[in-house]
Amino acid sequence: MSESDLVECVRQALLSGFFVIAPLLAVAFLTGGLMGLLQAATGIQEQVVGLVPRLVAIVAALVLLLPWMLERMVELVRFSAGVP
C-alpha cells in the first residue's frame, strides 16, 4: 500500500465517521437547544428536565439511523479492504 493509498484510507475514515455521527449530534444539539429555551421560558432549572428528552431523542434517532450508519461503516470497510 502506497502513501497516497494510506492517506486516502484515512481521509475516507475521517469523513465517514463525521457523516455517521453528524445526524446524532444535530439531534442532540436541536433537542438541547429546544429544552434550554423551554426551561428558560418556564423558569424550571432542573437538569433532569433537559437531560431526559435529549436522551430519548438520541436513542430514537439512533434506532432510526442505525441501519444507515451500519451501511456507511460497511462501505468504509469494503473500501479499505479493496472489495468492490
C-alpha positions as CSV (number, residue, x, y, z in Angstrom):
1,M,0.0,0.0,0.0
2,S,1.5,3.3,-1.1
3,E,1.4,6.5,1.0
4,S,-1.3,8.0,-1.2
5,D,-3.5,4.9,-0.7
6,L,-3.0,5.2,3.1
7,V,-3.8,8.9,3.1
8,E,-7.0,8.2,1.0
9,C,-8.0,5.5,3.5
10,V,-7.5,7.8,6.5
11,R,-9.4,10.6,4.7
12,Q,-12.3,8.3,3.9
13,A,-12.4,7.0,7.5
14,L,-12.5,10.5,8.9
15,L,-15.2,11.7,6.5
16,S,-17.3,8.6,7.0
17,G,-17.0,8.9,10.8
18,F,-18.1,12.6,10.6
19,F,-21.1,11.8,8.3
20,V,-22.2,8.9,10.5
21,I,-22.1,10.9,13.8
22,A,-23.3,14.2,12.4
23,P,-27.1,13.4,12.4
24,L,-26.9,12.2,16.1
25,L,-25.1,15.4,17.1
26,A,-27.6,17.5,15.3
27,V,-30.5,15.8,17.1
28,A,-28.7,16.3,20.4
29,F,-28.0,19.9,19.7
30,L,-31.5,20.8,18.5
31,T,-33.2,18.9,21.4
32,G,-30.8,20.5,23.9
33,G,-31.5,24.0,22.4
34,L,-35.2,23.5,22.5
35,M,-35.2,22.2,26.0
36,G,-33.0,25.1,27.1
37,L,-35.5,27.6,25.6
38,L,-38.4,25.8,27.2
39,Q,-36.6,25.8,30.6
40,A,-35.7,29.5,30.3
41,A,-39.3,30.3,29.3
42,T,-40.8,28.3,32.2
43,G,-38.2,29.1,34.8
44,I,-37.6,25.4,35.5
45,Q,-33.9,24.9,36.0
46,E,-33.8,21.2,36.9
47,Q,-31.1,19.5,34.9
48,V,-33.0,16.2,34.6
49,V,-35.8,18.0,32.7
50,G,-33.3,18.8,30.0
51,L,-31.4,15.6,30.1
52,V,-34.3,13.0,29.7
53,P,-35.8,14.4,26.5
54,R,-32.3,14.7,25.0
55,L,-31.5,11.1,25.8
56,V,-34.9,9.9,24.4
57,A,-34.3,11.9,21.2
58,I,-30.8,10.5,20.8
59,V,-32.0,6.9,21.4
60,A,-34.9,7.4,18.9
61,A,-32.5,8.8,16.3
62,L,-30.1,6.0,16.9
63,V,-32.8,3.4,16.4
64,L,-34.0,5.1,13.2
65,L,-30.5,5.8,11.8
66,L,-28.7,2.6,12.8
67,P,-29.2,0.7,9.5
68,W,-27.9,3.7,7.6
69,M,-25.0,4.1,9.9
70,L,-24.0,0.4,9.6
71,E,-24.3,0.6,5.8
72,R,-21.9,3.5,5.8
73,M,-19.4,1.7,8.0
74,V,-19.6,-1.5,5.9
75,E,-18.9,0.7,2.8
76,L,-15.9,2.1,4.5
77,V,-14.5,-1.3,5.4
78,R,-15.1,-2.6,1.9
79,F,-13.3,0.5,0.5
80,S,-10.4,-0.1,2.9
81,A,-10.2,-3.7,2.1
82,G,-10.4,-3.1,-1.7
83,V,-13.5,-5.2,-2.1
84,P,-15.8,-4.0,-4.9
